[in-house]
Amino acid sequence: MKRKASDPLLPTRSTKYQRTEGNQGILARWFQLGVDAFTLARETARHFMNFSQNPDGSEAISQKTGKHNRTRSLPSRVTHSSLPSRLPIPDGFHKPPDSHTMAGRSQLSSSLPSRSESSNAPNGNATSPPSTLTGYTSVASVPSKENVPYNQSFDFIEMSIRGRGMIKPIQPSWSRPHIHASQHKVKVHEDRRKDREAMVKELYHYKRSTGQHDFFVMFHLSLSFAISGYTSDFDTFKSLINYQARLELLERHALSPSPSLTDLRAKQPSPGHSRRHSFSDDVDPDFLERAITKAKKSFESSPPKPFSPTHERLLLSARHKDDAIEKRLRQKLLLPKILPPDADEQVKSILFKEGIISKIARESVNDRDISRLLPCQWLNDEIINFYGAMILTRSESNHKMDPPTKRKILDVHYFSTFFWPKLKDEGYEKGRLAKWTKKIDIFSKDVILVPINHSNSHWTGAAINFRRKRIESYDSMNIDRRPVLKALRHYLDSEHRNKKKKPFDFTGWQDHNPEDTPQQENGYDCGVFTCQFLETLSRGEEVFHFSQRDMTYLRRRMIWEIGHAKFLDGP
């Protein structure tokens, strides 16, 4: 409308905002900005404090803004139960609402209690009658967004989603597994298994070839013996690698025995059950790499350069050759492959017996113990101690005979398998080991025999050899046993101080841990090797005539010997 000429002109600027100085408006605006920032920080802190106290939205959260108090409340549990867990979405749900739909919504929203009425409900919780509609119409119990102020719309949506449990929180993409994660995991596992298998095959190849290579090296050095390589099959070699890896873990980290390793002291659950231990993918690849490197180094080693020996060295070499020839002559007495027919029939009858099979001194063996001598079985304490008692009884009875009838049997003393745990874990004083030799003077014996169980996982043999002035250790896995030698030295000195009242003189004594000890090629024949070590030492022999190929024969022979409580004559 056009202004009349008589009307006054409007002021160009309101008198409310008059300024006397040019910078007064800038300061006022900065002051107002600071006040707004402080108010925003306070409201934000209050919001997060209320949210931390009510993270699930189960209680009412009140916010005070200006002069008005507004209480946000969740729908009641009745409304929760009236809604289905998954609502069907009809056709045209996402289409713009038409006039009829808007009319229906306005009519329905008018029947719902207002926010001021819901705030007057007890405990500040909104109450609403249960919906009688089914399917999609049950959403009518939810207030429409049009009835909610704009500044509360996001709170309304959040409370509706969380309170009713209609929509689950969306998981972040960075925390969800990849769609091909399981296939990738299986492929990685398979690749690692193949790599381990290839490494084991390579190591098996070197072990099989080492014997032939050592033969040429020894022939070049003009020695009169050769070293044989690995002779068993590949499956047995895999079980041996698994066994070596577990023993190395026990030796390096001083861990308790693994549950997967059978306790050598445990009773056998079922007699006659043959158990073969298979290769596991848990073998550390670093262990296989070290084994392959060691095998390559042994395979690729070149013979030393020839030198011009002196006369003394020639005499010493001739003496060594004579000793080697003598050893080879004795080694020609090879062990048989099977027992005589009558002895083999007696072995079968022994295995069919029940209850106590045999007794000697304080030791006894029953049918469950004797079944440990079947193939692929570990030996327990009863078998080891019974065999040791036989060695001790034979030595004592031999030294009571007249000189013409005496055999070449040493005067030995045998400690049971429980001696080593006492010495290792408790020591000489705390373990009261002085009582073990109250009626025996071990310093008058030729050899003291000690069977040793390492962590209930491996058997080895040790000896205090007074004739040779040596502390000896014999391991069919060829593991360094310096702790065993050190412990036996300490026992020898403590025993001498207790019985002789002075320290033991170790002048001329040596530690003996020979590398040419017969080696096992599986993970269960260590007990048989240990028994044969001790029996050979009791006869004064230093050359062991048995090897892995004789284990089947030796197991059946031990059944016969234990069943009759005496040693079988002959080789």
NULUMSE-77104 format. One record per atom (N, C-alpha, C): residue in one letter; x, y, z. Coordinates in steps of 0.02 Angstrom, whole numbers, plus 50000, padded with zeros to 5 digits. Layout:
// residues N
AXYZ ...
//
This chain:
// residues 571
M500434994050000 M500005000050000 M500445006150000 K500255011149962 K500665017149956 K500585021650016 R501175024050042 R501175028350101 R500895035250082 K500485037750130 K500215044450119 K500735049650134 A500655055450108 A501155060750118 A501145063350188 S500555062650222 S500515065250292 S500815060450343 D500915054050324 D501195049250373 D501925050650385 P502155049650449 P502865050950464 P503305045450435 L503915047450421 L504395042550396 L504635037950451 L504745031450436 L505015026650485 L505745028150499 P505945027050561 P506665028250577 P507105023250539 T507665025450516 T508125021150481 T508455015950526 R508455017250592 R508755012550638 R508385012950704 S508255007150736 S507885007050799 S508295010250853 T507965013650897 T508315016950953 T508585011951003 K508325005550999 K508565000451046 K509304998851034 Y509534999650973 Y510214997750957 Y510665003750943 Q510515009050976 Q510945014850968 Q511625013651000 R512125016150965 R512795015250989 R513125022150992 T513525022951043 T513895029251052 T514595028651025 E514885022551025 E515545021350998 E515515015950945 G516005015950902 G516005011250845 G516115004050865 N516475002650918 N516644995750936 N516194992950990 Q515694996651011 Q515254994051064 Q514844988151039 G514624988050977 G514234982450951 G514644976050945 I515274976650929 I515714970750924 I515794967450992 L515914971251043 L516004968451111 L515364965051135 A514804968351122 A514164965251144 A514044958651108 R514214958351045 R514114952051008 R514584946651033 W515214948251048 W515684943351076 W515444940851145 F515184945551186 F514934943651252 F514344938851245 Q513894940351199 Q513314935951189 Q513544929051164 L514064928951120 L514324922551095 L514624918351152 G514974921551200 G515244917851257 G514694914951301 V514164919051311 V513604916551352 V513274910551319 D513174910951252 D512864905351217 D513304899151219 A513974899951212 A514424894151215 A514414890851283 F514404894951338 F514374892151405 F513724888351416 T513164891351392 T512514887951399 T512504881351361 L512784881451300 L512804875351260 L513234869851293 A513804871651322 A514234866851356 A513894863851417 R513534868151455 R513184865651515 R512624860851496 E512234862651444 E511694858151423 E511964851551395 T512524852051359 T512834845951332 T513074841351388 A513414844051438 A513634840051495 A513064836851532 R512524840851542 R511934838051576 R511614832451535 H511614833351469 H511324828151426 H511714821551432 F512374822051430 F512784815951434 F512744812851503 M512694816851556 M512624814051623 M511964810151629 N511434812951603 N510784809451606 N510794803251563 F511134803651506 F511174797751462 F511584792151492 S512134793851529 S512544788751562 S512164785451619 Q511724789151652 Q511324786151706 Q510754781951677 N510514783451618 N509964779851587 N510144777951516 P510644773451508 P510864771851439 P510344768451397 D509894764651428 D509394760951389 D508744764651382 G508714770751412 G508094774551406 G507534771851446 S507674767951499 S507134764851538 S506804769751585 E507134775151604 E506854780051650 E506754786651613 A506344790751639 A506194797151608 A506794801751615 I506934805651563 I507494810451562 I507194817451554 S507304821351602 S507004828051602 S507534833151584 Q507374837951542 Q507804843351523 Q507434849951535 K507814854351562 K507514860751579 K507794865951531 T507374868951492 T507574873851443 T507134880051452 G507454885551472 G507084891751482 G506624891251541 K506004893051531 K505504893051584 K505064886851582 H505144882751531 H504704877051522 H505064870651540 N504724866051576 N504974859351592 N504634854351546 R505064850351508 R504794845251464 R505074838551484 T504644833651494 T504844826951515 T504754822151456 R505324819151435 R505294814051382 R505214807251414 S504734803451395 S504604796851424 S504524791751369 L504714785751387 L504654780051340 L503954777251343 P503754773851291 P503094770351294 P503094765151348 S502514763551373 S502454758751428 S502584751751402 R502654747151450 R502774740151433 R502174736951398 V501574739651413 V500984737051380 V501024738251305 T501264744251289 T501354745851217 T501874741351186 H502404739851224 H502924735351199 H502644728551182 S502254725751226 S501994719051215 S501484718851159 S501154724651146 S500654724651094 S500944724851025 L501594726651019 L501904727050953 L502244720450936 P502204718250875 P502594712250855 P503324714050849 S503754708850854 S504474709950850 S504684712550782 R504354710250728 R504514712550661 R503844714550627 L503784720850610 L503164723250582 L503164722350507 P502624719850479 P502584719350405 P502524726250375 I502864727550322 I502864734050288 I502404733450228 P501864737050226 P501394736450170 P501664739950109 D501324738750053 D501504742049991 D501354749449996 G501764753449965 G501664760649966 G501834763850032 F502224760350074 F502394763250140 F502834769450132 H503264769350083 H503714774950073 H503434780350026 K502814779450004 K502504784449960 K502274790450000 P502214796449970 P501964802350007 P501254801150031 P501094803050091 P500414801850117 P499914806250079 D499334803150066 D498804806950033 D498364810250085 S497844813250063 S497404817050109 S497044812450157 H496824806550133 H496474801850177 H496944799350232 T497574797850212 T498044795450263 T498184800850315 M498254807050293 M498394812450340 M497794813550385 A497204812750358 A496604813550400 A496574808050452 G496744801950432 G496754796450480 G497264797450534 R497834800150514 R498354801250565 R498144806650614 S497834812050588 S497634817450634 S497094815050681 Q496634810850654 Q496114808150697 Q496394803550750 L496884799450730 L497184794850778 L497604798450829 S497954803550806 S498384807150854 S497984811050904 S497364813050884 S496944816650932 S496704812150988 S496674805450975 S496454800751027 S497004798951075 L497634800551059 L498184798951103 L498284804351154 P498524802751213 P498644807951263 P499204812451241 S499144818651260 S499664823551242 S500264822551286 R500814826151268 R501434825451306 R501364828351375 S500954833551383 S500854836351450 S500474831551494 E499984827851463 E499614823051503 E500044817151523 S500474815051477 S500904809351493 S501404811151546 S501584817451550 S502064819451602 S501764819351671 N501094819451675 N500754819151740 N500654812051764 A500874807051726 A500784800151747 A501254798551804 P501114793551844 P501564791751900 P502254789951875 N502764791951916 N503464790551901 N503684793751836 G503304798151810 G503514801551749 G503504797251688 N503174791551689 N503154787051632 N502504788051594 A502564788051529 A501964788851488 A501574782451487 T500924783151492 T500484777251490 T500024778051430 S499894772751397 S499454772751340 S499074766251338 P498464766151318 P498074759851315 P498364755251263 P498334748751275 P498594744051226 P498214744551160 S498584743851108 S498274744451042 S497904738051025 T497314738850998 T496914733050977 T497004731550904 L497424735550870 L497524734250799 L498044728950790 T498044725850734 T498524720550719 T498914722450658 G499484718950650 G499904720150591 G500184726950590 Y500114730350534 Y500414736950526 Y500054742150566 T499404741250580 T499014746250616 T499244746850688 S499644741950714 S499884742550783 S500374748150791 V500624750750736 V501074756550741 V500694762650761 A500054762350759 A499654768150779 A499744769950851 S499984765350893 S500104766850963 S500694771350972 V501084772250918 V501664776750922 V501444783650900 P501554788850939 P501354795650919 P501674797450853 S501304800750811 S501574802850747 S502074808450755 K502504808950706 K503044813850710 K502774820950700 E502194821350667 E501924828050656 E501714831450721 N501534827350773 N501324830150837 N501894831850883 V502504830450862 V503084831650904 V503424837950879 P503624842450924 P503974848450902 P504604846650864 Y504824851450822 Y505394850150778 Y506024848750817 N506114852350873 N506724851350912 N506714844850952 Q506164841150952 Q506124834850987 Q506054828850938 S506064830150874 S505934824850825 S506464819350828 F507104821350833 F507634816450834 F507624812450900 D507464815850956 D507384812151019 D506814807151014 F506274809150981 F505704804750974 F505894798450935 I506244799450880 I506444793750838 I506894789150877 E507384792050913 E507854787950950 E507504783951005 M507054787251042 M506704783751096 M506244778351068 S505924779651011 S505484774550982 S505874768350961 I506454769450932 I506864763850909 I507134759950967 R507424763451017 R507734760051074 R507214756951120 G506684760651134 G506184758351182 G505814752251159 R505654751951094 R505254746351069 R505694740651044 G506334741751034 G506754736451009 G506594734350939 M506294739150899 M506094737450831 M506694736850785 I507204741050797 I507784741150753 I508404740350796 K508844735650779 K509454734550816 K509974739750797 P510424741450843 P510944746250826 P511354743650767 I511514748050722 I511904746250663 I512624745150683 Q512904739450666 Q513604737850682 Q514064741550634 P514584744850660 P515044748350615 P515364743650565 S515504746250506 S515784742050453 S516484739550471 W516854743650511 W517534741450528 W517554735850578 S517004734650615 S516984729250664 S516664722850638 R516374723150579 R516054717150550 R516574712950513 P516534706250519 P517014702050481 P516884702350407 H517414701450371 H517354701450298 H516954695350274 I516634696150218 I516204690750195 I516604684550176 H517234685450159 H517664679850142 H518164678050197 A518024680350259 A518494679250314 A518564671750330 S518004668150333 S518044661050350 S518414657050296 Q518284658650231 Q518644655150178 Q519384656750180 H519544663050195 H520254664850199 H520604661250257 K520244660750313 K520534657350371 K520674649950356 V520194646750322 V520294639750303 V520874638950255 K520934643550208 K521474643250159 K522154644250192 V522194649050239 V522824650150274 V523024644050315 H522534641050349 H522674635050388 H522924629350343 E522604628550284 E522814623250238 E523514624650210 D523664630950195 D524334632550169 D524864631250221 R524724632950284 R525214631550337 R525314624050346 R524774620250341 R524834613050348 R525264610150292 K525164612650231 K525564610250175 K526294612150183 D526424618250208 D527124620350218 D527464615850270 R527104614350324 R527404609950375 R527534603050346 E527054600550307 E527134593950277 E527744593750230 A527834599250191 A528414599550146 A529064599850185 M529074603450241 M529674603950282 M529844597150313 V529324593650335 V529444587050365 V529704582150313 K529444582550252 K529684578150199 K530414579650182 E530584586250181 E531274588050167 E531744585550222 L531524586350285 L531934583850340 L531994576250338 Y531454572850320 Y531474565550314 Y531974563450260 H531994567150205 H532464565550151 H533184566250175 Y533334571550212 Y534014572550237 Y534194567150289 K533714565350331 K533854560150381 K533994553450348 R533624551950296 R533734545650260 R534404545650223 S534624551550200 S535244552050161 S535854553050203 T535764554850268 T536334556350310 T536774550250321 G536444544350328 G536834538350341 G537304536650283 Q537054537350222 Q537484535950164 Q538054541050159 H537894547350173 H538414552550171 H538944551350224 D538714549550285 D539194548250339 D539634542250323 F539364537450286 F539774531750268 F540364533850225 F540244538250176 F540794540450133 F541294544750172 V541034548950219 V541494552950259 V541934548550302 M541634543550335 M542034539050377 M542524534950335 F542294533050275 F542754529250232 F543344533550210 H543214539950199 H543754544450180 H544254545350237 L543994545150298 L544434545850356 L544744539150376 S544614533850338 S544914527250350 S544704524350417 L544094525950438 L543834522850500 L543474516450480 S543414512150529 S543164505450514 S542434504450534 F542044509850536 F541334508950550 F540954514350513 A540314513050503 A539894517750467 A539264519050508 I538964524850495 I538364526850531 I537764525850485 S537264522450509 S536674521250469 S536184526950477 G535814528450423 G535314533750425 G534654531450454 Y534144535650445 Y533484534050471 Y533184528450429 T532884523550462 T532654517550427 T531904516550428 S531544520050471 S530814518850477 S530444522650422 D529774521550419 D529374524650368 D529214531850385 F528864535250338 F528734542450345 F528234543950400 D527714539750408 D527224540950461 D527544540450530 T527984535650539 T528334535050603 T528794541050614 F529094543550561 F529534549350567 F529134555550588 K528524556350564 K528114562050584 K527944561750658 S527794555850684 S527664555250756 S528294556750796 L528884554950770 L529504556450805 L529624563950807 I529494567550752 I529594574850751 I529134578250800 N528514575950803 N528034578650851 N528274577550923 Y528534571750936 Y528784570051003 Y529394574251020 Q529854575150973 Q530444579250986 Q530264586550998 A529784589150961 A529584596150970 A529294597251040 R528894592551064 R528594593351130 R529124592751185 L529594588151176 L530124587551226 L530564593751228 E530694596751170 E531094602851169 E530724608551204 L530074608851196 L529674613951230 L529704613051306 L529674606851329 L529714605551400 L530414607251427 E530934605751388 E531614607051412 E531784614451413 R531554618251362 R531734625251357 R531354629651405 H530714628551411 H530294633051449 H530084630251517 A530294624251533 A530134621151598 A529394621351611 L528994619451561 L528274619451567 L528034612951598 S527414613151622 S527104607051646 S526934602751586 P526864596151594 P526714591851537 P526074593851502 S526074593551437 S525494595151397 S524944589951408 P524304592051408 P523764587151416 P523754581951360 S524024583751302 S524024578951246 S524554573651253 L525044574551299 L525554569551310 L525304564551363 T525344558351348 T525114553151394 T525574552751454 D525284552551513 D525674551851574 D525964544851577 L526624544251583 L526934537651585 L526764533851649 R526554537551701 R526394534251764 R525654532151767 A525254534351719 A524534532951721 A524404525651702 K523854523151729 K523664516351713 K523364516051643 Q523454510451611 Q523184509551544 Q522434508151549 P522014511951512 P521284510951519 P521054504151495 S521324501751440 S521084495451413 S521694491251392 P521774485251420 P522354481151401 P522314478951329 G522904478651298 G522934476351229 G522764481751178 H522614487851202 H522434493251155 H523064496151125 S523104496251060 S523694498851025 S523564506051006 R524004510451028 R523924517551015 R524514520150977 R524374523350921 R524904526450881 R524774533950881 H525284537750894 H525224544950899 H525354548150831 S524874551950806 S524934554850740 S525264561650743 F525464564150684 F525794570550678 F525284576150687 S525464581550721 S525014587050734 S525264593350698 D524784597650678 D524974603850646 D525224608950695 D525224607450759 D525444612150810 D526204612450816 V526564608450778 V527284608550782 V527534615250757 D527964618450796 D528214625050779 D528634624750715 P528484629050665 P528894629050604 P529624630850618 D529754634850671 D530444636450688 D530834630150707 F530494625550742 F530824619250760 F531014615350697 L530564615150648 L530714611550587 L531274614850548 E531294621650548 E531834625150514 E532504623650546 R532524623550613 R533154622050647 R533374614850632 A532894610350631 A533064603350617 A533324602550545 I533014606050497 I533244605650428 I533934608650421 T534054614350454 T534714617550451 T535254612950479 K535094609650535 K535574605150565 K535704599150520 A535174596450488 A535264590750444 A535664592650381 K535534598750354 K535914600950297 K536654601750314 K536774604650373 K537464605650394 K537834598950401 S537484593950428 S537784587350435 S537874584050367 F537394585150322 F537424581950256 F537954585150212 E538034591750217 E538504595350173 E539194596150203 S539304593350262 S539964594150294 S540484590350254 S541054593450245 S541594590350207 S542104587350255 P542454582150235 P542954579050279 P543534583850293 P543854583250350 P544414587750366 P545004586450320 K545424591350317 K546024590850274 K546504585650304 P546834581750260 P547304576750286 P547914580150317 F548204576850366 F548794579550399 F549314573950406 S549914575950420 S550454571150427 S550524569450501 P550324563350523 P550334561750594 P551044560150618 T551134561050683 T551764559250715 T551754551850732 H552324549450757 H552374542450776 H551894540750833 E551824545250881 E551374544050936 E550644543650912 R550484547950865 R549804547850839 R549674541450799 L550174539050764 L550084532750728 L549964526950775 L550344526850831 L550234521550880 L549534522050910 L549334528250926 L548664529150954 L548134527150903 S548234528750839 S547754526850788 S547714519350781 A548294515850784 A548294508550780 A547914505550838 R547994508550897 R547634505950955 R546884506850947 H546694512550920 H545974513750909 H545704508950857 K546104507450807 K545874502650757 K545784495750786 D546234493750831 D546154487350864 D545514487050905 D545384492550941 D544774492850981 D544154492550936 A544184496050880 A543614495950834 A543504489050805 I544044485650789 I543974478850762 I543674474150814 E543894474950876 E543614470850929 E542874472150939 K542674478550935 K541974480350942 K541564477350885 R541834477650825 R541474474950768 R541394467450773 L541904464150800 L541854456850809 L541304455250859 R541254459250910 R540724458050959 R540034459950931 Q540024464850887 Q539384466950859 Q539114462150808 K539524457450786 K539284452550737 K538754448050767 L538724447750835 L538194443850867 L537554447950866 L537224448050809 L536614451850801 L536044448550838 L535584452650860 L534994450050894 L534534446650845 P534214441250865 P533734437950820 P533114442250811 K532724440550761 K532114444350747 K531514441750785 I531514435250801 I530944432350836 I531214427850891 L530784426350940 L530964421750993 L530924414550968 P531234409951004 P531134402850987 P530394400950991 P530174395950953 P529454394350952 P529154392851020 D529514389051063 D529234387451129 D529174393751172 A529684398151168 A529664404251207 A529104408851182 D528994408951117 D528464413251089 D527784410851111 E527684404151116 E527044401551141 E526934403351214 Q527474403351253 Q527424405351324 Q527244412751330 V527494416851285 V527314423951285 V526564424751274 K526284421051228 K525564421451214 K525164419451275 S525374414151310 S525014412051369 S525064417151425 I525644420551430 I525724425751482 I525244431551469 L525164433351407 L524724439051390 L523994437451403 F523804430951406 F523114429051419 F522964428551494 K523464428951535 K523354428451608 K523034434751635 E522704434151692 E522384439851725 E522644440251796 G522614446351823 G522854447451892 G523614448051893 I523914445751949 I524644446251958 I524994441251911 I525444443851871 I525814439651823 I526454436851854 S526834441051889 S527474438951916 S527674443451974 K528104440752018 K528364444452076 K529114443152082 I529474448252106 I530174447652122 I530354452952174 A530664450752229 A530814455252285 A530174458852306 R530174465552305 R529574469252324 R529154471452264 E529344469552205 E529014471852144 E528544466452118 S528004468752086 S527524464152055 S527234467451993 V527004463251947 V526724465551884 V526074461851872 N525554465651852 N524914462451837 N524784462551762 D524184460251743 D524034459651671 D524004466451636 R523774471651671 R523754478251640 R524454481051629 D524914479651675 D525594481951667 D525954478351610 I525854471751606 I526204467851555 I525964469651485 S525354472251479 S525104474251413 S525464480451387 R525824484051432 R526214489751409 R526794487751364 L526974481351364 L527514479051321 L527274477051252 L526634477851238 L526394476851171 L526634482551126 P526624481851061 P526894487151017 P526534493851027 C526914499151017 C526654506051017 C526394508151085 Q526674505551140 Q526454507351208 Q527034510151248 W526884515051291 W527374517551338 W527424512851399 L528014512351427 L528104508351487 L527974512651549 N527714509451601 N527564513051663 N528094511251716 D527994513951777 D528474512951831 D528534505551851 E527964501951848 E527974494951870 E528434490651826 I528404491751760 I528824487851715 I529564489751725 I529704496251729 I530404498551737 I530694495951802 N530324496651857 N530574494551922 N530644486951927 F530184483251896 F530234475951896 F530864473751859 Y531004476751802 Y531604475051764 Y532234476951803 G532214482651838 G532774484551880 G532884479851938 A532334477351967 A532394472452021 A532704465951996 M532544463951935 M532854458051906 M533604459051897 I533804465151874 I534524466551866 I534874466151934 L534574469051986 L534874469052052 L534914461952082 T534384458052073 T534384451152099 T534914446952064 R534984447651999 R535494443951963 R536194445851987 S536314452251999 S536974454352022 S537134451652092 E536644451852137 E536764449452205 E536874441852206 S536484438152168 S536564430852167 S537214428852133 N537444432652084 N538074430952049 N538684431852095 H538674436952137 H539244438052181 H539254433452241 K538724429652252 K538724424652305 K538984417952280 M539084417352215 M539314410952187 M540074410252196 D540304404152187 D541024402952189 D541354406052127 P541994407852132 P542334411052075 P542304407052010 P542364400452010 P542334396851945 P541664397551910 T541124398251948 T540454398551918 T540214405751907 K540604410651925 K540394417551918 K540364419551844 R539874423651829 R539814426351762 R540084433551761 K540144436251702 K540384443151696 K539824448051711 I539624448251774 I539094452651797 I539394457351849 L539274463851841 L539554468651888 L539154468751953 D539484471252005 D539144472452070 D538794479152065 V538144478952055 V537774485152041 V537254486252097 H537034492452100 H536454494252141 H535974498152098 Y535324496652107 Y534804499652066 Y534354504052110 F534264510352090 F533784514752121 F533134514552082 S532574514552117 S531924514252083 S531774520852048 T531224520852011 T531034526851973 T530824532652018 F530714531452082 F530514536752128 F531114540352159 F531714538052143 F532314541352170 F532424548152137 W532354548452070 W532494554652035 W532014560352054 P531354559352060 P530934564952081 P531114567552150 K531324563152196 K531544565452262 K532164569852256 L532654567552217 L533274571252210 L533174577852175 K532764577952123 K532684583952083 K532244589152117 D531694587052146 D531204591752173 D531334593652246 E531604588952286 E531684590252358 E532414590852379 G532864587752343 G533564587952363 G533754582252410 Y534394581952426 Y534644576252467 Y534374576552538 E534414582352570 E534214582952640 E533454582552648 K533094586852611 K532374587052618 K532044580652594 G532334577552544 G532054571252519 G532244565152560 R532674566052610 R532894560652656 R533184554752617 L533614556352569 L533904551152527 L534444547152564 A534664549652621 A535154545752660 A534864539152684 K534194538952696 K533874532752718 K533854527452663 W533914529552600 W533884524752546 W534484520052546 T535024522052576 T535644518052575 T535874516552647 K535384515352692 K535574513852762 K535974507452767 K535774502352729 K536104495852733 K536564494452673 I536694499452633 I537084498552572 I537634503752569 D538224501552551 D538784506152539 D538864506752463 I538604512052436 I538614512752363 I539324513652337 F539794515952380 F540484517252358 F540874510752349 S540594505252372 S540914498752361 S540654495152298 K540164498152265 K539864495152206 K540264497052143 D540134493352091 D540444494952026 D540054500451990 V539404499651988 V538974504351951 V538324505451990 I538084511651991 I537434513352019 I536984515151961 L536434511551953 L535974512551896 L535374516651918 V535194521651878 V534644526251895 V534194527251834 P533574524751835 P533094526551782 P532794533351796 I532684537351744 I532444544251753 I531844545351707 N531334548251737 N530734550251700 N530724557951696 H530734560651636 H530744567851626 H530034570351612 S529774574051662 S529114577351656 S528564572551636 N528604566251659 N528104561151643 N528004560351567 S528544561551529 S528484561351456 S529034557451422 H529594556051457 H530154552851422 H530584549151473 W530794543051456 W531234538951498 W531944539451472 T532424540151519 T533144539751503 T533484535751558 G534104533751545 G534494530051594 G535124533951613 A535324533351676 A535924536551702 A536294531651747 A536944532951758 A537354528351797 A537924532251830 I538104529951889 I538714532351923 I539204526551918 N539674527051874 N540144521651858 N540784522651897 F540864518851952 F541474519351994 F542074516151960 R541954511251916 R542514507951882 R542844512651832 R542434516451796 R542694521051745 R542774528251770 K542564529551832 K542574536351859 K542184541151813 R541554539451803 R541144543451758 R540434544051785 I540134549951772 I539414550951781 I539114550451711 E538684545451699 E538474543851632 E537724545151623 S537544547151562 S536844548151544 S536734545351475 Y536184541451466 Y536034538251403 Y535314539951384 D535244543651329 D534594546151307 D534474543851235 S533914540451223 S533754538051156 S533504543651110 M533424549751137 M533264555651096 M533864560151087 N534434558351118 N535064562051111 N534994569351131 I534644570551186 I534554577351213 I535094578651266 D535334584751269 D535854586451317 D535594585651388 R535934581651428 R535704580051496 R536204582451548 R536484588351538 R536944591051588 R536624592251657 P535984594351660 P535664594751727 P535644588151764 V535564582551727 V535564575951759 V536254574351787 L536774575651749 L537454574351771 L537634578651831 K537414584951831 K537564589451886 K537204587051950 A536574584951943 A536194582652002 A536504576352032 L536734571751990 L537054565652015 L537724567052048 R538084571952023 R538714573952057 R538554576752127 H538044580752131 H537864583652196 H537644578052244 Y537264573152218 Y537054567552262 Y537664563552286 L538134562352241 L538724558352260 L539124561852315 D539204568452309 D539564572152360 D539184572252426 S538524573352423 S538114573452485 S538104566752519 E538064561352480 E538064554652509 E538734553152542 H539284555252510 H539944554052539 H540044558052603 R539784564152605 R539834568152666 R539414565052722 N538844562052704 N538414559152755 N538694552652781 K538964548352738 K539194541852759 K539944541852778 K540354545552742 K541074545552754 K541314551652792 K540874556452803 K541024562552842 K541564566952810 K541604566852745 K542074571152709 K541844571852637 P542064577152602 P541854578052532 P542124572552487 F541764571452433 F541974566352385 F542534569252340 D543024565152325 D543584567152283 D543414565652209 F543294570952171 F543114570252101 F543714570652054 T544294569552080 T544894569652038 T544864564051986 G544924565751923 G544904560851869 G544214558951846 W543694561551877 W543004559851857 W542794564051797 Q542394561151754 Q542154564451693 Q541404563651686 D541114568051648 D540414567451627 D540394563951560 H539964559051555 H539934554851494 H539224554951467 N539144558351410 N538494558651376 N538604557051302 P538694550651285 P538914548751217 P538384550351165 E538634552551107 E538184554151052 E538024548151008 D538404542751016 D538264536650976 D537794531851011 T537414534451059 T536914530351093 T536364528351043 P536124522251043 P535574520350998 P534974524951006 Q534694527050950 Q534154531950949 Q533494528750928 Q532964530950960 Q532304528650942 Q532044532650882 E531604529650844 E531334532850785 E530574533750789 N530314533850850 N529604535050861 N529524538550928 G528914539050951 G528784542651013 G528564538251071 Y528714531651070 Y528454527451124 Y528934521851145 D529524521251116 D529984515851134 D530524517951183 C530464523851214 C531004526251258 C531084521751319 G530534518951346 G530584514651404 G530964508151390 V530854505251330 V531214499151312 V531954500651303 F532124506251272 F532824508251266 F533154509051334 T532794512251381 T533074513351448 T533214506751483 C532744502051481 C532854495451513 C533464491951483 Q533544492351417 Q534104489051385 Q534764492651400 F534754499251408 F535354502851429 F535594500251497 L535134499951545 L535324497951613 L535544490651615 E535204486351577 E535394479251578 E536084478251547 T536234481851493 T536894481251462 T537444483851507 L537324489551541 L537824492251587 L537954487551646 S537434483851668 S537534479251724 S537994473451707 R538074471951644 R538524466651622 R539224469351605 G539354475851616 G540004478651602 G540124480251530 E539614479951488 E539684481451417 E539624489051406 E539994491551358 E539944498551339 E539694499451268 V539604494151233 V539344494351165 V538634491351166 F538164495051142 F537474492751140 F537354489351073 H537104483151076 H537014479151016 H536324479850985 F535894483751014 F535204484250989 F535104491050955 S534564491450918 S534374497650884 S533604497750877 Q533364502550840 Q532644503150832 Q532334497050800 R532684493850754 R532404488050719 R532314481950764 D532614482150825 D532564476450871 D532014477350923 M531634482750920 M531154484250973 M530594479050976 T530354476650920 T529814471650922 T530044465250956 Y530654463150939 Y530924457150971 Y531044458251046 L531324464051064 L531484465351134 L530854466051177 R530314468551149 R529694469051188 R529434462051205 R529424457551158 R529184450751172 R529674447051217 R530314448451210 R530804445251254 R530714447751326 M530574454151335 M530454456751403 M529824453751433 I529314452351392 I528714449051418 I528894442151447 W529294438551409 W529504431951433 W529914432551496 E530394437151498 E530844437851556 E530454440051618 I530004444851610 I529614447151668 I529134441651691 G528834438051643 G528374432651662 G528714427051700 H529374425851686 H529754420651721 H530214423551774 A530244430151782 A530654433551832 A531394431651825 K531614430651764 K532324429251751 K532484431151679 F533134431951666 F533344434051599 F533414428051553 L533254429151491 L533314423851441 L534044422951421 D534264416851418 D534954415451399 D535054416851325 G535664418751308 G535824420051239 G535754427451222 P535884429351159 P535854436251139 P535144438851140 
//
